């Protein structure tokens, strides 16, 4: 199953898996916000070509990338310990011998947790680098006690009427149904509505554009906010300063730009801490010129 998912994954020209050098487990980044303890868990790395960027002068993009033609980009999941439950946001790419990926379990263990400690898994969207860690190599659940939650709109986007999808993505429906079906059969799969409060202090914010039902998860504790923003942004060095720049991955590019601009504005106003699936660090943003400055909170 996983091999199939990877083989038919979203890889576009310009995206390559970073060649696997035996990896040291990435250093854990952790932070406390109110009663929340948050860990960034780096599952792997990919290299994103600068040519994937759209809506920005290529010379400016290159300058912001330090003169490089590609950005070495992490693939992150996030562990959030709430007072009453332990939540994982996304699950990384899963293990593949040819790729630098599948380090989620090691990272979890470095945070002092086991897969069986996870109560709830929130999927930001159904791209392979976010759902690849859900199953073990034998096709059984990697997180035996967790309920997996996906936005109803995201699930429908991929699994109902694939005619609106680009040709290369139309075979995804059956694979996604089989993957989530493993959890569904165990009574551990749920769909939620846009904007739904999933638990006290945990809300799903619709952030469509990158995919049809992409969701951001907002955790709140003692007036502090953590937003797990998934793929709202891919190039941290470029798109904070230029939120109008999109990437070739965004299935609805115009909408993705609009949503990014709206949510960045809101996040800056609320002083929310942002945790991105492809950001090298957890940040807080403040307005700067037509864009934002991003710094450690
Ligand atoms: Zn992604």
Boltz pocket constraint, residues with backbone or C-beta under 6 A from the ligand:
constraints:
  - pocket:
      binder: B
      contacts: [[A, 127], [A, 129], [A, 130], [A, 231], [A, 277], [A, 278]]
      max_distance: 6.0
